[in-house]
Amino acid sequence: MATIQNLKQSINRNVEAIMPQDDQKEEFTQALEEYYQKIAENQEQTEEFQKGIFRDFLEKVIPNKFINTSERIDLAIYNGETSKSKVGVIVEYKRLLGNESEMM
């Protein structure tokens, strides 16, 4: 006879170990709300200004990673804590308003 399991019971233990905890979800939600508020208050600012707000958000939600530009890349999330680390993620950032010709 088959046993019906709920989602938590059926998740592989390795996956469960990397899933965010409730406090981490709350911290992320708070950081995201702060980012939205700051962007809304500064939507007329330059791309560089808004990119700085986004970088602040990323630094809150992705600890222990170096986040900065890399050559001509707007923002890069490095695989380690220094600029000597390899780039793991690249971000092309565009200003919220007034940049319709550069983005889809």
Summary of the structure (lengths in Angstrom):
residues: 104
radius of gyration: 18.4
end to end distance: 53.0
largest distance: 63.0
contacts: 224
relative contact order: 0.11
helix: 43%
strand: 14%
